[in-house]
Amino acid sequence: MSRAPLPRARRFRLRRLLNLVAAFGVLALTASALVVGPQPQTATAVPATIPLTVYNSSDRNDQVWIYVLGTPGEGRLGWSDASGTFHQWPTVGGVPVDAPDASIAGPARGQSMTIQLPKLSGRIYFSYGQKLSFKIVNNGQLVQPAVQNPTDPNRNKLFSWTEFTLNDDGLWINSTQVDFLSAPYQTGLRRSDGTVISTGMLKPNGYANVRAALDATPGWNNLEQFAPDGSLLRILAPSHAIETGQMAPDALAPYIDQVWAKYTNETLTVAPYSYDPGKVFRGRVQNGVMRFTNAAGAYVTEFRKPSSDSVFGCYRDLEAPNNDIGAIARTLCAGFHRSTLHASTTQPGTDTSNFYQQPITDHYSKFIHQQMANGKAYGFAFDDVLAQESLVHDGNPTAAYMQLDPFQGAASPIPGSVGDGGGGDGGNGGGDGDALPQGTGSVRAANGMCVDVPWADSFDGNPLQIVNCSGNAAQTWTRSGSTLSALGRCVDVSGGGTADGTAVQLWTCNGTGAQGWTYRSASRELVNPQSGKCLTTVGGTPQHDGQRLEIRTCSGAESQRWTF
């Protein structure tokens, strides 16, 4: 059984553990594990380094400091300098010592600078006004900032970070609020065709709006940490707020009790793999423990009723190893955060409109998502369930970006950005869409993969797929009038069908409605007007190499978002 989606989720889950004392060696698993299915195309080799441009679009005059920390693999842990040269942390004993100064002086307000980003899995920290304090222990393991610890030397400093993996399979880079919401920023990348995609931008006054919404919510109105001068440093995530005593440890208990009571008498079906929807697990509470079996009725795992802290941290009672047990745990964790487990006996479902609709819910994550320009955030460790995370990826990146945004007012997108290739909650956009943008190039799915003619074989009826981008003729589409064509043939809805699930294929261009397409730029949907339905990756998300295409009722889902 493929476990492709889990390494990515587990990578981001581990960020919380790193706030204690842990090595970057467990920060990110190899991103190539994300690729499943056939790989008929060979991607262009990713260079040893790519440029990382840091824009300072903030409203602060403080000196900015940048840190690129991570691991290239093979157990080596360290940092990168501005030239992209990796330096391994020195060998030390069991007593933490100060780490070498890995800081890079960042750009002044209104300026930018470009450094080289090497192939690492790790974090890019930035701080305002003061350098960060790092320590190393036990042969080069890194002690991360842990602001929930009142004696941590970084407690009174203003900082945040982005997380990334750059390797031979491309770049994954995301903004994160799993630990706290603080200094606003965006992340992004440039594809080989010059397109810039980004994520993490807040709506105008979004930072202040999140704070105000939480302050108006009983039980959630004490999450802030302040500097000695009284200025706001950050808003803690609930797991850390419980640890500091700023949130009640039983904040979610009534909802958890409601869910446990429901599944004492009903069966919960968990279908965690969108690419394998037939693989399901069924859970029921027996003697206070939720016991899961597979489709054949064989025992898989069980969970005791989780504490609020276990839910907020997606750990302890809901520990998620990289296997089927972890897939069940992450689905439960997401359902508790979003308060959807009581509403449907099948999880995670597909409807995002019912997220956070209960009085007892994760209001921290709720308000952050509401204030993101594209609706995407990492409000908790498994916010990538149903692809709600603030992540961009490409298999052939040519540059990376990080933009420091203002604390007040409106942010501007990263220069040249067209968004995240997905964006927001979507929706059907209304009507049949705008005219198809004219031109020639790739057609990219939300995960950065390209629409492809399998094996570059132009026979009528060849079913189209998405694969890693290579830029060859099988992925070069001419958008002319209302048609998309490659290898001399057109994108075609099989048999001119209009039903959900009708395959999309390559066919001799004939000018029929089966080959007509429009583009909803706001929701990034490709619509076939004859059917009124959207181009969709079969099986939804997470998207993967070799995934075929179909038409389906437009819903704004990640599986229906396309960029050129």
Secondary structure, 3 states (H helix, E strand, C coil): CCCCHHHHHHHHHCCCHHHCCCCHHHCCCCHHHHCCCCCCCCCCCCCCEEEEEEEECCCCCCCEEEEEEEEEECCEEEEECCCCCEEECCCCCCCCEECCCCCEECCCCCCEEEEEEECCEEEEEEEECCCCCCEEECCCEEECCCCCCCCCCCCCCEEEEEEEEEECCEEEEEECCCCEECCCEEEEEECCCCCEEEECCECCCHHHHHHHHHHCCCCCCCCEEECCCCCEEEEECHHHHHHHCCCCCCCCHHHHHHHHHHHHHCCEEECCCCCCCCCCEEEEEECCEEEEEECCCCEEEEEECCCHHHHHHCCHHHCCCCCHHHHHHHHHHHHHHCCCCCCCCEECCCCHHHCCCCCCCCHHHHHHHHCECCCCCCCCCCCCCCCCCCEEEECCCCEEEEEECCCCCCCCCCCCECCCCCCCCCCCCCCCCECCCCEEECCEECCCCEEECHHHCCCCCCECEEECCCCCHHHCEEEECCEEEECCEEEEEHHHCCCCCCEEEEECCCCCHHHCCEEECCCCEEEECCCCEEEEECCCCCCCCCEEEEEECCCCCHHHCEEC
